[in-house]
Amino acid sequence: MASAALGLTPRWVMLLGAVLLLLLPMASAQETPGVSCSQYTNRSCEECLRNVSCLWCNENKACLDYPVRTVLPPASLCKLSSARWGVCWVNFEALIITMSVLGGSVLLGIAVCCCCCCCRRKKSRKPDKSDERAIREQEERRVRQEERRAEMKSRHDEIRKKYGLFKEQNPYEKF
């Protein structure tokens, strides 16, 4: 799943989808580029923002041409808290904060995924010190068990010899 690879939870995917759906009418409701934005001054925000090249200033109810040479409209044109673009219910301050938080969250998610993948890769390459110690202890226990088993076998063989119960290679040799 592509969203899981990016570290996006279903909640984030739904939120991003909702934002895109809310901004979609803005892109589809474009008017002809030859119409001046100033003719929508003292009308409604919705009428002004039908043209995506227009900026609505809530402070003085003015519809202005969006300053495309700058990313954000300058304060001399309209304060960010009063500027509207795309949708009337979101001002530029809220838009900047929201986009910053979403962008930071996505970058943080990607960084966490990368770190997790790198840590897993390092662990899978070489055994952990506790794993090495456990393997070494297991080998030592196996060697001690074999020594004890050989010692017990020799002791049992001595007792069998002493009492004449030693198992011979050929049991019919006595006869």
Protein Blocks (a to p, Z undefined) as FASTA:
>chain_A
ZZlmnopafklmmmmmmmmmmmmmmmmmcccfkbcfklmgoiafklmmmpmkbccdfklo
pacdddfkbmbdcfklocfklpcehiakbcfklmmmmmmmmmmmmmmmmmmmmmmmmmmm
mmmmpccfklmmmmmmmmmmmmmmmmmmmmmmmmmmmmmmmnopaccfblmlmZZ
